[in-house]
Every structure is written in structure tokens, then in C-alpha cells.
């Protein structure tokens, strides 16, 4: 079982625990320096998804507006050109 556990952890359990302890301390110091808390990460992700959702629908609305504006010019020109080409 020790080989399976070592293979899963990527190193011996003791060394892995020490690495996790050091990494946790460093991350904790950085987060304390910036006054960040783990729940802030959750809120940042949630706010990012909500903003992306709202802006995504707004972008689709702008796309539809641009499409309608362009079609108002392109389609009549296309029809006139096709009609002029039929006479030849």
C-alpha cells in the first residue's frame, strides 16, 4: 500500500505533507498581505460568470442590431444587382 500511496502523492507522505505545509504558509502570507479570504475567490468566480452571462447576451443583442443594419443595405443592393444581371 505504501507504494500506491507514494505513487498517488508523487513523493513520500512525509515530504508531501511538508511541501503542503510550506505552500500553505506562503499562500496564507500572500493572501493576508492582500486581505483576501477563500470566500473572496468564490465571489470573484461567481461575479465573473454573472458578468460574462450578462455581457454575452448584450453582445448577441449588438450582433443582431449590426446584422439588421447591414442587411438593410446589403440585401436591396444584392437584389438590384441580380435584377440588372438578369437583363444581360
N, CA, C and O atoms as CSV, one atom per row, in Angstrom:
chain,resi,resn,atom,element,x,y,z
A,1,UNK,N,N,0.816,-1.186,0.000
A,1,UNK,CA,C,0.000,0.000,0.000
A,1,UNK,C,C,0.867,1.259,0.000
A,1,UNK,O,O,0.471,2.283,-0.556
A,2,UNK,N,N,2.007,1.191,0.600
A,2,UNK,CA,C,2.885,2.358,0.659
A,2,UNK,C,C,3.305,2.791,-0.740
A,2,UNK,O,O,3.386,3.987,-1.021
A,3,UNK,N,N,3.573,1.823,-1.625
A,3,UNK,CA,C,3.948,2.173,-2.993
A,3,UNK,C,C,2.808,2.863,-3.725
A,3,UNK,O,O,3.029,3.824,-4.463
A,4,UNK,N,N,1.600,2.378,-3.523
A,4,UNK,CA,C,0.441,3.004,-4.165
A,4,UNK,C,C,0.220,4.417,-3.644
A,4,UNK,O,O,-0.091,5.323,-4.417
A,5,UNK,N,N,0.378,4.608,-2.334
A,5,UNK,CA,C,0.202,5.930,-1.744
A,5,UNK,C,C,1.301,6.873,-2.214
A,5,UNK,O,O,1.036,8.029,-2.545
A,6,UNK,N,N,2.523,6.383,-2.243
A,6,UNK,CA,C,3.642,7.202,-2.715
A,6,UNK,C,C,3.455,7.575,-4.173
A,6,UNK,O,O,3.733,8.708,-4.568
A,7,UNK,N,N,2.993,6.643,-4.962
A,7,UNK,CA,C,2.747,6.917,-6.382
A,7,UNK,C,C,1.636,7.958,-6.540
A,7,UNK,O,O,1.727,8.836,-7.398
A,8,UNK,N,N,0.589,7.862,-5.714
A,8,UNK,CA,C,-0.521,8.808,-5.786
A,8,UNK,C,C,-0.076,10.213,-5.372
A,8,UNK,O,O,-0.435,11.199,-6.016
A,9,UNK,N,N,0.709,10.298,-4.288
A,9,UNK,CA,C,1.142,11.600,-3.784
A,9,UNK,C,C,2.288,12.200,-4.584
A,9,UNK,O,O,2.498,13.413,-4.546
A,10,UNK,N,N,3.015,11.388,-5.293
A,10,UNK,CA,C,4.150,11.871,-6.067
A,10,UNK,C,C,5.448,11.923,-5.273
A,10,UNK,O,O,6.495,12.258,-5.826
A,11,UNK,N,N,5.395,11.601,-4.000
A,11,UNK,CA,C,6.561,11.594,-3.121
A,11,UNK,C,C,6.142,10.855,-1.856
A,11,UNK,O,O,5.008,10.387,-1.762
A,12,UNK,N,N,7.029,10.747,-0.900
A,12,UNK,CA,C,6.664,10.077,0.346
A,12,UNK,C,C,5.625,10.922,1.086
A,12,UNK,O,O,5.578,12.138,0.904
A,13,UNK,N,N,4.801,10.296,1.912
A,13,UNK,CA,C,3.780,11.063,2.635
A,13,UNK,C,C,4.357,12.189,3.498
A,13,UNK,O,O,3.772,13.271,3.569
A,14,UNK,N,N,5.479,11.951,4.144
A,14,UNK,CA,C,6.094,12.974,4.988
A,14,UNK,C,C,6.556,14.181,4.188
A,14,UNK,O,O,6.294,15.325,4.558
A,15,UNK,N,N,7.247,13.912,3.087
A,15,UNK,CA,C,7.728,15.021,2.245
A,15,UNK,C,C,6.566,15.766,1.618
A,15,UNK,O,O,6.611,16.990,1.498
A,16,UNK,N,N,5.522,15.045,1.214
A,16,UNK,CA,C,4.347,15.695,0.637
A,16,UNK,C,C,3.668,16.586,1.673
A,16,UNK,O,O,3.249,17.699,1.354
A,17,UNK,N,N,3.557,16.109,2.902
A,17,UNK,CA,C,2.952,16.916,3.968
A,17,UNK,C,C,3.783,18.176,4.227
A,17,UNK,O,O,3.224,19.255,4.425
A,18,UNK,N,N,5.103,18.047,4.226
A,18,UNK,CA,C,5.971,19.201,4.436
A,18,UNK,C,C,5.817,20.213,3.297
A,18,UNK,O,O,5.730,21.415,3.548
A,19,UNK,N,N,5.782,19.743,2.059
A,19,UNK,CA,C,5.596,20.634,0.908
A,19,UNK,C,C,4.252,21.356,0.995
A,19,UNK,O,O,4.165,22.552,0.714
A,20,UNK,N,N,3.208,20.630,1.383
A,20,UNK,CA,C,1.889,21.250,1.512
A,20,UNK,C,C,1.879,22.273,2.647
A,20,UNK,O,O,1.235,23.315,2.531
A,21,UNK,N,N,2.570,21.991,3.719
A,21,UNK,CA,C,2.653,22.916,4.843
A,21,UNK,C,C,3.346,24.209,4.436
A,21,UNK,O,O,2.864,25.297,4.749
A,22,UNK,N,N,4.482,24.097,3.735
A,22,UNK,CA,C,5.219,25.287,3.284
A,22,UNK,C,C,4.386,26.080,2.273
A,22,UNK,O,O,4.294,27.304,2.371
A,23,UNK,N,N,3.781,25.387,1.302
A,23,UNK,CA,C,2.958,26.069,0.300
A,23,UNK,C,C,1.770,26.764,0.954
A,23,UNK,O,O,1.425,27.882,0.571
A,24,UNK,N,N,1.144,26.127,1.926
A,24,UNK,CA,C,0.012,26.735,2.634
A,24,UNK,C,C,0.440,27.982,3.378
A,24,UNK,O,O,-0.281,28.980,3.385
A,25,UNK,N,N,1.610,27.937,4.006
A,25,UNK,CA,C,2.110,29.106,4.729
A,25,UNK,C,C,2.366,30.270,3.777
A,25,UNK,O,O,1.974,31.403,4.058
A,26,UNK,N,N,3.028,29.991,2.647
A,26,UNK,CA,C,3.346,31.050,1.680
A,26,UNK,C,C,2.064,31.656,1.111
A,26,UNK,O,O,1.938,32.879,1.035
A,27,UNK,N,N,1.130,30.825,0.719
A,27,UNK,CA,C,-0.137,31.320,0.178
A,27,UNK,C,C,-0.897,32.108,1.249
A,27,UNK,O,O,-1.510,33.132,0.948
A,28,UNK,N,N,-0.859,31.637,2.482
A,28,UNK,CA,C,-1.518,32.352,3.577
A,28,UNK,C,C,-0.920,33.730,3.807
A,28,UNK,O,O,-1.653,34.688,4.052
A,29,UNK,N,N,0.405,33.843,3.732
A,29,UNK,CA,C,1.060,35.143,3.899
A,29,UNK,C,C,0.655,36.093,2.773
A,29,UNK,O,O,0.346,37.258,3.023
A,30,UNK,N,N,0.655,35.600,1.541
A,30,UNK,CA,C,0.281,36.439,0.399
A,30,UNK,C,C,-1.174,36.878,0.517
A,30,UNK,O,O,-1.492,38.047,0.299
A,31,UNK,N,N,-2.060,35.938,0.862
A,31,UNK,CA,C,-3.475,36.282,0.984
A,31,UNK,C,C,-3.700,37.278,2.110
A,31,UNK,O,O,-4.527,38.179,1.973
A,32,UNK,N,N,-2.981,37.139,3.223
A,32,UNK,CA,C,-3.119,38.080,4.331
A,32,UNK,C,C,-2.603,39.461,3.933
A,32,UNK,O,O,-3.174,40.476,4.331
A,33,UNK,N,N,-1.527,39.500,3.149
A,33,UNK,CA,C,-0.968,40.778,2.706
A,33,UNK,C,C,-1.966,41.549,1.844
A,33,UNK,O,O,-2.036,42.775,1.926
A,34,UNK,N,N,-2.729,40.845,1.026
A,34,UNK,CA,C,-3.721,41.482,0.158
A,34,UNK,C,C,-5.119,41.519,0.775
A,34,UNK,O,O,-6.071,41.977,0.144
A,35,UNK,N,N,-5.236,41.031,2.015
A,35,UNK,CA,C,-6.514,40.985,2.719
A,35,UNK,C,C,-7.556,40.175,1.944
A,35,UNK,O,O,-8.719,40.566,1.851
A,36,UNK,N,N,-7.125,39.057,1.399
A,36,UNK,CA,C,-8.013,38.151,0.665
A,36,UNK,C,C,-8.401,36.999,1.583
A,36,UNK,O,O,-7.643,36.602,2.467
A,37,UNK,N,N,-9.595,36.475,1.352
A,37,UNK,CA,C,-10.073,35.311,2.090
A,37,UNK,C,C,-10.570,34.282,1.088
A,37,UNK,O,O,-10.954,34.646,-0.023
A,38,UNK,N,N,-10.571,33.003,1.455
A,38,UNK,CA,C,-11.007,31.979,0.498
A,38,UNK,C,C,-12.404,32.236,-0.072
A,38,UNK,O,O,-12.660,31.919,-1.233
A,39,UNK,N,N,-13.300,32.800,0.718
A,39,UNK,CA,C,-14.644,33.061,0.208
A,39,UNK,C,C,-14.614,34.134,-0.886
A,39,UNK,O,O,-15.485,34.153,-1.756
A,40,UNK,N,N,-13.621,35.024,-0.849
A,40,UNK,CA,C,-13.491,36.037,-1.891
A,40,UNK,C,C,-13.285,35.395,-3.255
A,40,UNK,O,O,-13.801,35.885,-4.260
A,41,UNK,N,N,-12.532,34.299,-3.291
A,41,UNK,CA,C,-12.298,33.597,-4.556
A,41,UNK,C,C,-13.617,33.086,-5.114
A,41,UNK,O,O,-13.867,33.175,-6.316
A,42,UNK,N,N,-14.458,32.551,-4.239
A,42,UNK,CA,C,-15.779,32.091,-4.675
A,42,UNK,C,C,-16.577,33.252,-5.257
A,42,UNK,O,O,-17.188,33.109,-6.316
A,43,UNK,N,N,-16.579,34.406,-4.575
A,43,UNK,CA,C,-17.336,35.557,-5.058
A,43,UNK,C,C,-16.774,36.087,-6.372
A,43,UNK,O,O,-17.536,36.499,-7.247
A,44,UNK,N,N,-15.447,36.082,-6.522
A,44,UNK,CA,C,-14.845,36.534,-7.780
A,44,UNK,C,C,-15.278,35.645,-8.939
A,44,UNK,O,O,-15.619,36.140,-10.013
A,45,UNK,N,N,-15.265,34.341,-8.724
A,45,UNK,CA,C,-15.673,33.406,-9.785
A,45,UNK,C,C,-17.147,33.600,-10.115
A,45,UNK,O,O,-17.526,33.649,-11.285
A,46,UNK,N,N,-17.990,33.712,-9.064
A,46,UNK,CA,C,-19.422,33.908,-9.283
A,46,UNK,C,C,-19.695,35.208,-10.033
A,46,UNK,O,O,-20.478,35.224,-10.983
A,47,UNK,N,N,-19.056,36.292,-9.613
A,47,UNK,CA,C,-19.257,37.580,-10.274
A,47,UNK,C,C,-18.759,37.545,-11.709
A,47,UNK,O,O,-19.369,38.149,-12.591
A,48,UNK,N,N,-17.650,36.842,-11.955
A,48,UNK,CA,C,-17.128,36.716,-13.310
A,48,UNK,C,C,-18.129,36.007,-14.209
A,48,UNK,O,O,-18.381,36.452,-15.329
A,49,UNK,N,N,-18.700,34.910,-13.731
A,49,UNK,CA,C,-19.663,34.151,-14.526
A,49,UNK,C,C,-20.921,34.978,-14.781
A,49,UNK,O,O,-21.443,34.975,-15.895
A,50,UNK,N,N,-21.414,35.687,-13.763
A,50,UNK,CA,C,-22.618,36.513,-13.928
A,50,UNK,C,C,-22.356,37.630,-14.934
A,50,UNK,O,O,-23.179,37.879,-15.815
A,51,UNK,N,N,-21.217,38.301,-14.807
A,51,UNK,CA,C,-20.880,39.379,-15.737
A,51,UNK,C,C,-20.723,38.846,-17.155
A,51,UNK,O,O,-21.191,39.463,-18.111
A,52,UNK,N,N,-20.072,37.710,-17.286
A,52,UNK,CA,C,-19.914,37.101,-18.604
A,52,UNK,C,C,-21.267,36.748,-19.200
A,52,UNK,O,O,-21.493,36.955,-20.392
A,53,UNK,N,N,-22.164,36.222,-18.386
A,53,UNK,CA,C,-23.512,35.859,-18.849
A,53,UNK,C,C,-24.259,37.106,-19.325
A,53,UNK,O,O,-24.844,37.112,-20.408
A,54,UNK,N,N,-24.233,38.155,-18.512
A,54,UNK,CA,C,-24.951,39.377,-18.869
A,54,UNK,C,C,-24.339,40.052,-20.094
A,54,UNK,O,O,-25.066,40.470,-20.994
A,55,UNK,N,N,-23.034,40.161,-20.138
A,55,UNK,CA,C,-22.385,40.798,-21.287
A,55,UNK,C,C,-22.482,39.941,-22.532
A,55,UNK,O,O,-22.518,40.461,-23.647
A,56,UNK,N,N,-22.524,38.646,-22.352
A,56,UNK,CA,C,-22.663,37.751,-23.505
A,56,UNK,C,C,-23.981,37.971,-24.211
A,56,UNK,O,O,-24.029,38.018,-25.441
A,57,UNK,N,N,-25.061,38.108,-23.440
A,57,UNK,CA,C,-26.374,38.360,-24.059
A,57,UNK,C,C,-26.412,39.745,-24.674
A,57,UNK,O,O,-27.037,39.938,-25.717
A,58,UNK,N,N,-25.753,40.720,-24.045
A,58,UNK,CA,C,-25.696,42.066,-24.614
A,58,UNK,C,C,-24.934,42.047,-25.934
A,58,UNK,O,O,-25.310,42.734,-26.884
A,59,UNK,N,N,-23.856,41.254,-25.992
A,59,UNK,CA,C,-23.080,41.149,-27.231
A,59,UNK,C,C,-23.914,40.517,-28.339
A,59,UNK,O,O,-23.832,40.933,-29.494
A,60,UNK,N,N,-24.713,39.515,-27.991
A,60,UNK,CA,C,-25.582,38.909,-29.003
A,60,UNK,C,C,-26.626,39.909,-29.486
A,60,UNK,O,O,-26.973,39.919,-30.668
A,61,UNK,N,N,-27.128,40.745,-28.590
A,61,UNK,CA,C,-28.081,41.775,-28.987
A,61,UNK,C,C,-27.452,42.775,-29.940
A,61,UNK,O,O,-28.075,43.182,-30.921
A,62,UNK,N,N,-26.202,43.174,-29.650
A,62,UNK,CA,C,-25.492,44.088,-30.557
A,62,UNK,C,C,-25.229,43.416,-31.892
A,62,UNK,O,O,-25.310,44.063,-32.936
A,63,UNK,N,N,-24.917,42.134,-31.874
A,63,UNK,CA,C,-24.679,41.403,-33.119
A,63,UNK,C,C,-25.936,41.425,-33.981
A,63,UNK,O,O,-25.862,41.655,-35.188
A,64,UNK,N,N,-27.086,41.186,-33.361
A,64,UNK,CA,C,-28.348,41.215,-34.104
A,64,UNK,C,C,-28.640,42.595,-34.681
A,64,UNK,O,O,-29.136,42.716,-35.801
A,65,UNK,N,N,-28.327,43.637,-33.908
A,65,UNK,CA,C,-28.526,45.001,-34.396
A,65,UNK,C,C,-27.635,45.280,-35.589
A,65,UNK,O,O,-28.092,45.829,-36.592
A,66,UNK,N,N,-26.371,44.908,-35.490
A,66,UNK,CA,C,-25.441,45.119,-36.600
A,66,UNK,C,C,-25.867,44.326,-37.826
A,66,UNK,O,O,-25.763,44.805,-38.955
A,67,UNK,N,N,-26.343,43.117,-37.596
A,67,UNK,CA,C,-26.801,42.278,-38.707
A,67,UNK,C,C,-27.992,42.916,-39.412
A,67,UNK,O,O,-28.037,42.948,-40.642
A,68,UNK,N,N,-28.943,43.417,-38.659
A,68,UNK,CA,C,-30.126,44.051,-39.257
A,68,UNK,C,C,-29.745,45.326,-39.995
A,68,UNK,O,O,-30.264,45.585,-41.081
A,69,UNK,N,N,-28.848,46.130,-39.424
A,69,UNK,CA,C,-28.419,47.357,-40.101
A,69,UNK,C,C,-27.723,47.039,-41.424
A,69,UNK,O,O,-28.003,47.656,-42.451
A,70,UNK,N,N,-26.823,46.076,-41.381
A,70,UNK,CA,C,-26.109,45.693,-42.606
A,70,UNK,C,C,-27.031,45.085,-43.637
A,70,UNK,O,O,-26.901,45.357,-44.830
A,71,UNK,N,N,-27.962,44.263,-43.185
A,71,UNK,CA,C,-28.893,43.627,-44.126
A,71,UNK,C,C,-29.790,44.655,-44.786
A,71,UNK,O,O,-30.206,44.466,-45.929
A,72,UNK,N,N,-30.096,45.736,-44.092
A,72,UNK,CA,C,-30.925,46.794,-44.672
A,72,UNK,C,C,-30.265,47.456,-45.867
A,72,UNK,O,O,-30.952,48.045,-46.703
A,73,UNK,N,N,-28.948,47.372,-45.961
A,73,UNK,CA,C,-28.225,47.954,-47.091
A,73,UNK,C,C,-27.827,46.881,-48.099
A,73,UNK,O,O,-27.997,47.065,-49.304
A,74,UNK,N,N,-27.306,45.775,-47.614
A,74,UNK,CA,C,-26.737,44.748,-48.490
A,74,UNK,C,C,-27.807,44.033,-49.320
A,74,UNK,O,O,-27.619,43.824,-50.518
A,75,UNK,N,N,-28.908,43.664,-48.703
A,75,UNK,CA,C,-29.925,42.875,-49.423
A,75,UNK,C,C,-30.569,43.669,-50.552
A,75,UNK,O,O,-30.716,43.116,-51.642
A,76,UNK,N,N,-30.966,44.936,-50.366
A,76,UNK,CA,C,-31.505,45.679,-51.520
A,76,UNK,C,C,-30.483,45.834,-52.648
A,76,UNK,O,O,-30.834,45.726,-53.823
A,77,UNK,N,N,-29.203,46.090,-52.289
A,77,UNK,CA,C,-28.169,46.198,-53.334
A,77,UNK,C,C,-28.022,44.876,-54.055
A,77,UNK,O,O,-27.891,44.851,-55.279
A,78,UNK,N,N,-28.040,43.766,-53.312
A,78,UNK,CA,C,-27.936,42.442,-53.917
A,78,UNK,C,C,-29.095,42.200,-54.892
A,78,UNK,O,O,-28.884,41.705,-55.999
A,79,UNK,N,N,-30.301,42.545,-54.483
A,79,UNK,CA,C,-31.468,42.332,-55.349
A,79,UNK,C,C,-31.369,43.188,-56.608
A,79,UNK,O,O,-31.656,42.706,-57.704
A,80,UNK,N,N,-30.966,44.449,-56.469
A,80,UNK,CA,C,-30.828,45.329,-57.638
A,80,UNK,C,C,-29.767,44.786,-58.583
A,80,UNK,O,O,-29.975,44.758,-59.796
A,81,UNK,N,N,-28.630,44.354,-58.043
A,81,UNK,CA,C,-27.572,43.806,-58.897
A,81,UNK,C,C,-28.023,42.538,-59.603
A,81,UNK,O,O,-27.701,42.338,-60.774
A,82,UNK,N,N,-28.761,41.681,-58.915
A,82,UNK,CA,C,-29.262,40.448,-59.545
A,82,UNK,C,C,-30.259,40.781,-60.654
A,82,UNK,O,O,-30.252,40.139,-61.704
A,83,UNK,N,N,-31.103,41.764,-60.431
A,83,UNK,CA,C,-32.063,42.169,-61.446
A,83,UNK,C,C,-31.361,42.763,-62.649
A,83,UNK,O,O,-31.760,42.502,-63.784
A,84,UNK,N,N,-30.322,43.558,-62.427
A,84,UNK,CA,C,-29.558,44.148,-63.543
A,84,UNK,C,C,-28.808,43.078,-64.326
A,84,UNK,O,O,-28.664,43.194,-65.543
A,85,UNK,N,N,-28.327,42.037,-63.649
A,85,UNK,CA,C,-27.617,40.955,-64.320
A,85,UNK,C,C,-28.570,40.067,-65.126
A,85,UNK,O,O,-28.146,39.432,-66.092
A,86,UNK,N,N,-29.841,40.016,-64.745
A,86,UNK,CA,C,-30.800,39.205,-65.490
A,86,UNK,C,C,-31.088,39.804,-66.853
A,86,UNK,O,O,-31.452,39.069,-67.770
A,87,UNK,N,N,-30.938,41.116,-67.024
A,87,UNK,CA,C,-31.244,41.782,-68.282
A,87,UNK,C,C,-30.197,41.480,-69.344
A,87,UNK,O,O,-30.472,41.608,-70.538
A,88,UNK,N,N,-29.002,41.082,-68.925
A,88,UNK,CA,C,-27.932,40.827,-69.903
A,88,UNK,C,C,-28.088,39.518,-70.580
A,88,UNK,O,O,-27.269,39.160,-71.427
